[in-house]
Amino acid sequence: MELNPAEMGPVINRLKRAQGQLAAVTRMLEEGRDCKDVVTQLSAVSKAVDRAGFAIIASGLEQCYAAGGEDMDRKELEKLFLSLA
């Protein structure tokens, strides 16, 4: 099953933001920034990547349910999956 590229736009944007945040973490470490600031930024990166992964999984689940006739949209599936995290 292939993901719909049109639906992946927001996921790609989220990952690009996470990439920028990760670069900021690297700079912060190189500059010797405060541990609390680094961990806060690293947490944001982790959450962004997790949410992107959940969105991808939700999209795949939506396609599976659509093939089987199940009546759930992608947002519902994503919310359901996030509740497990």
C-alpha positions in Angstrom: 0.0 0.0 0.0 1.4 3.4 -1.0 0.8 6.6 0.8 -1.0 9.4 -1.0 1.6 12.2 -1.6 -1.1 14.9 -1.4 -2.0 13.8 2.1 1.6 13.7 3.2 2.2 17.5 2.8 1.5 18.3 6.4 3.6 15.3 7.5 6.5 16.5 5.4 6.2 20.0 6.8 6.2 18.6 10.4 9.3 16.6 9.6 11.1 19.6 8.1 10.3 21.6 11.2 11.6 18.8 13.3 14.8 18.8 11.2 15.3 22.4 12.0 14.6 21.8 15.7 17.2 19.0 15.7 19.8 21.3 14.1 19.0 23.8 16.9 19.6 21.1 19.5 23.0 20.4 18.0 23.9 24.1 18.0 22.8 24.4 21.6 25.0 21.6 22.6 28.0 23.0 20.7 27.4 26.4 22.4 27.2 24.8 25.9 23.6 25.9 26.5 21.7 25.1 29.7 20.6 21.4 30.0 17.0 22.3 30.6 16.8 24.3 27.3 18.4 21.5 25.4 16.1 18.8 26.8 13.1 21.0 26.2 14.1 21.4 22.5 14.9 17.8 22.2 11.5 16.9 23.6 9.9 19.0 20.9 11.8 17.2 18.2 10.8 13.8 19.6 7.1 14.8 19.7 7.2 16.2 16.2 8.7 13.0 14.8 6.3 10.8 16.8 3.3 12.8 15.5 4.5 12.5 11.9 4.8 8.8 12.4 1.4 8.5 13.9 -0.1 10.5 10.9 1.6 8.2 8.5 0.3 5.1 10.3 -3.2 6.7 10.5 -3.2 7.3 6.8 -2.3 3.7 6.2 -4.9 2.4 8.6 -7.5 4.6 6.8 -6.7 2.9 3.5 -7.0 -0.5 5.1 -10.4 0.3 6.7 -11.6 1.9 3.4 -10.8 -1.3 1.6 -12.7 -3.3 4.2 -15.7 -1.0 4.3 -15.0 0.3 7.9 -16.4 3.8 8.4 -13.6 5.8 10.1 -11.8 8.9 8.8 -8.1 9.6 9.0 -8.5 12.1 11.9 -10.4 9.5 14.0 -7.8 6.9 13.3 -5.0 9.2 14.2 -6.7 10.2 17.4 -7.3 6.6 18.3 -3.7 5.7 17.6 -2.4 8.7 19.6 -4.4 7.5 22.6 -2.2 4.5 22.7 1.0 6.5 22.9 
